Amino acid sequence: MTKKIAVIDGNSLMHRAFHAVPPTMNAPDGTPTNAVFGFMAMLLKFMDGERPDALVCAFDAGRPEFRMKAIEGYKAQRPPMDPDLKAQFPLIEQLLEAMDVPVVRIDGWEGDDILGTIAARDEALGYETLLVTGDKDAYQLATDLTRIVTTKKGVTDIAIYGPDEVVERYGVTPEQVPDYLGLKGDTSDNIPGVPGIGEKTAAKLLQAYGSLEGLYEHTDELKGKQKERIEAHKEDAFASRKVATIIRDLDFDLDLEGIHFPSF
């Protein structure tokens, strides 16, 4: 029987929960608990519905140097984490530890790269993977064995994306998602892309030319301002794609064959 492993993007889910649940919940000592409550509400509903055989949680531990070099302002526009949210991370980690859920944090890497690495390892073992995250770039990881679980509204209404759902939603295949983000950019991560290229145009260009390389081999077929912008921002497009590409071969110890949830 195929093993199914769920991997939670801890930072993404905590941020989602913090902004979805009113900030009126506190521990007896005054520590805010709304994000922890929302995190657990989504996790428990998800576990009840999908019933994975094992559960892992990944947390950010910095920003990779190659992304910072490719785009100097990568995520620079993001304000510091709200102190009320920051105070809840130790609480959720204590809960996960009590539940015997492995927590993975790699210095200098983001949670997406941990998700990508675990999904790649699972696929090599023939396992199914459910990646629970709100980050759009994770759609590049969707395969027949790996699906993306994302929140639609609040913290308990979710949607699950495989390759077909990615194509239906964005008009590109999972493999094209980095090129798609290279063209349209991502304001949430301060990824510039090409000015004036939105979701629909990026999808149409990739449907026609397949990749950034294919597009830039045929810019003579483009016209007007679109041609000018694409040619003028070639370096930005490729740098944006590089930053948006999730790493899938990080080095860390995790016994995917041995973990289970519940662990007893």
C-alpha positions in Angstrom: 0.0 0.0 0.0 1.3 3.4 -1.0 2.4 5.6 1.9 1.0 9.2 2.1 3.0 11.9 3.8 1.8 15.3 4.6 4.3 18.2 4.8 3.2 21.4 6.5 4.7 24.8 5.6 4.7 26.0 9.2 5.4 29.7 8.5 2.8 29.9 5.8 0.1 28.2 7.9 0.9 30.2 11.0 0.7 33.5 9.1 -2.6 32.4 7.5 -4.0 31.4 10.9 -2.8 34.6 12.6 -4.7 36.8 10.2 -7.8 34.6 9.9 -8.5 34.1 13.6 -9.5 37.2 15.7 -6.7 38.3 18.1 -8.8 37.8 21.2 -7.4 34.5 22.4 -4.7 34.4 25.1 -3.1 31.9 27.5 -3.4 32.6 31.2 -0.1 34.5 31.2 -1.3 36.8 28.4 0.5 35.1 25.5 -1.6 35.3 22.3 -2.8 32.0 21.0 -5.0 32.8 18.0 -2.5 31.6 15.4 -1.9 28.4 17.3 -5.6 27.8 17.5 -6.1 28.4 13.8 -3.1 26.3 12.9 -4.4 23.3 14.9 -8.0 23.8 13.6 -6.8 23.5 10.0 -4.4 20.7 10.7 -6.9 18.6 12.5 -9.6 19.1 9.8 -7.1 18.3 7.1 -5.8 15.2 9.0 -9.4 14.0 9.5 -10.2 14.4 5.8 -7.1 13.2 4.1 -5.7 10.8 6.7 -2.0 10.8 5.8 0.2 8.0 7.2 2.8 10.5 8.4 3.2 14.2 9.1 6.2 16.6 8.9 6.4 20.3 9.6 8.9 22.6 7.9 9.9 26.1 9.1 11.9 28.9 7.4 15.4 29.5 8.8 16.6 32.4 6.6 16.8 33.2 2.9 19.1 31.4 0.6 22.1 33.4 -0.6 21.6 32.6 -4.2 18.1 34.2 -4.1 19.4 37.3 -2.3 22.2 37.7 -5.0 19.8 37.1 -7.9 17.3 39.8 -6.7 18.8 42.3 -4.2 15.3 43.2 -2.9 14.0 39.7 -2.5 11.3 39.8 0.2 12.8 43.1 1.4 9.4 44.9 1.4 8.0 42.6 4.0 7.6 44.2 7.4 9.0 42.5 10.6 6.9 39.7 11.9 4.2 40.9 14.3 5.4 40.3 17.9 2.1 38.6 18.7 2.7 36.1 15.9 6.4 35.6 16.7 5.5 34.8 20.3 3.3 31.8 19.1 6.0 29.9 17.2 7.5 28.3 20.3 4.0 27.2 21.3 3.2 25.5 18.0 6.6 23.8 18.1 5.9 22.5 21.6 2.6 21.1 20.4 4.1 19.5 17.4 6.8 17.9 19.6 4.1 16.6 22.0 2.4 15.1 19.0 5.7 13.5 17.9 5.6 15.3 14.6 9.1 15.8 13.0 10.0 19.5 12.6 12.6 20.4 9.9 14.5 23.7 9.9 17.6 24.2 7.8 19.8 27.2 8.4 19.8 29.6 5.4 16.8 27.9 3.7 13.1 28.5 3.3 10.3 26.1 4.1 9.4 25.7 0.4 12.8 24.2 -0.3 12.3 21.7 2.5 8.8 20.8 1.1 10.4 20.4 -2.4 13.1 18.1 -1.1 10.7 15.9 0.9 8.4 15.6 -2.1 11.3 14.5 -4.3 12.4 11.9 -1.7 8.9 10.6 -1.4 8.5 10.3 -5.1 11.8 8.3 -5.2 10.2 5.9 -2.7 6.9 5.8 -4.6 5.1 7.7 -1.8 2.3 10.2 -2.2 2.9 13.7 -0.8 0.5 16.4 0.3 2.1 19.8 0.7 0.1 22.2 2.9 1.1 25.7 2.0 -0.2 29.1 0.9 2.7 29.9 -1.4 1.9 30.0 -5.1 5.4 28.9 -6.2 4.7 25.5 -4.6 2.4 24.6 -7.6 5.6 23.8 -9.5 5.9 20.7 -7.3 2.6 19.2 -8.3 2.9 15.7 -9.9 0.9 12.5 -10.1 2.3 11.7 -6.7 2.5 15.2 -5.1 -0.4 17.5 -4.6 -0.6 21.0 -3.1 -3.1 21.7 -0.3 -4.0 25.4 0.0 -6.4 27.4 2.0 -9.3 29.1 0.1 -11.0 30.9 2.9 -10.3 31.2 6.7 -8.3 28.3 8.0 -10.5 25.2 7.3 -11.7 25.6 3.7 -9.1 24.0 1.5 -8.4 23.1 -2.1 -6.1 20.4 -3.4 -4.1 20.9 -6.6 -2.6 18.2 -8.8 -1.2 18.9 -12.3 -4.6 19.2 -13.9 -5.8 21.7 -11.4 -2.7 23.8 -11.8 -3.3 23.9 -15.6 -7.0 24.7 -15.1 -6.3 27.5 -12.6 -3.2 29.2 -14.2 -3.1 28.0 -17.8 0.5 26.5 -17.4 1.9 23.2 -16.3 3.6 22.7 -12.9 7.0 22.6 -14.8 6.2 26.0 -16.3 5.3 27.7 -13.0 8.9 29.1 -12.4 8.8 30.6 -16.0 5.3 31.9 -15.3 6.6 33.7 -12.1 9.6 34.8 -14.1 7.3 36.7 -16.4 4.6 38.0 -14.2 6.6 38.4 -11.0 5.3 38.0 -7.5 4.7 41.2 -5.4 4.4 39.2 -2.2 8.1 38.1 -2.5 9.2 41.3 -4.3 10.0 39.3 -7.5 9.9 41.8 -10.3 9.2 39.8 -13.4 8.6 41.8 -16.6 6.6 45.0 -16.1 3.2 45.0 -17.8 3.0 41.2 -18.0 0.1 39.8 -15.9 -1.2 36.3 -15.3 -3.1 35.9 -18.5 -0.4 37.2 -20.8 2.3 35.2 -19.0 0.2 32.0 -19.5 -0.5 32.8 -23.2 3.2 33.4 -23.9 4.2 30.1 -22.2 1.4 28.2 -24.0 2.9 29.5 -27.3 6.6 29.2 -26.6 6.9 26.7 -23.7 9.6 28.4 -21.6 11.6 31.7 -21.2 14.2 30.3 -23.5 11.6 29.5 -26.1 10.1 33.0 -25.7 13.4 34.8 -26.1 14.2 32.8 -29.2 11.1 34.2 -30.8 10.8 37.8 -29.6 10.8 38.9 -33.3 7.3 37.5 -33.4 6.1 39.9 -30.7 4.9 43.4 -31.3 4.7 46.9 -29.8 5.2 47.6 -26.1 5.0 43.9 -25.2 8.1 43.2 -27.4 9.9 46.2 -26.0 9.3 45.3 -22.3 10.1 41.6 -22.7 13.4 42.4 -24.5 14.3 45.2 -22.1 13.7 43.0 -19.0 15.3 39.7 -20.1 17.7 39.7 -17.2 14.9 40.4 -14.7 12.8 37.5 -16.2 15.6 35.0 -15.8 16.6 36.3 -12.3 12.9 36.1 -11.2 12.6 32.5 -12.5 15.8 31.6 -10.6 14.5 33.0 -7.4 11.1 31.3 -7.9 12.5 27.9 -8.5 12.2 25.6 -5.5 15.3 23.6 -4.5 14.6 19.8 -4.3 17.9 18.3 -3.1 18.7 19.8 0.4 20.8 17.7 2.7 19.2 16.8 6.0 18.3 13.7 7.9 14.6 12.5 7.9 13.5 8.9 8.0 10.5 9.0 5.7 10.2 5.2 5.8 10.1 5.1 9.6 7.8 8.0 10.5 4.1 7.6 11.1 1.2 9.6 12.5 0.1 8.8 15.1 3.5 7.5 16.0 2.2 4.7 18.2 
